[in-house]
Amino acid sequence: MTRSLTIKLPDDSGQTLEELGRRQCRSAEDVAEDILERALAMARWRQNREQLQLRAEAAGFRSEDDILDAIS
């Protein structure tokens, strides 16, 4: 499923997307979609990392050395 989203960009950001699109033989919209998908993936990764870090700390792991000691 896909959704449409309309956003306002500063002129320089719009021009940058257009330039990137021309260089890659793609539309500015496709370039923006890829950039947004990467940013969202990084945000999900950071959120998952924070949750796992909290779980590890709750289990008594405070550093990478603690983890290495547990698996060695």
Protein Blocks (a to p, Z undefined) as FASTA:
>chain_A
ZZdddddddfklmmmmmmmmmmnopafklmmmmmmmmmmmmmmmmmmmmmmmmmmmmnop
abfklmmmmmZZ
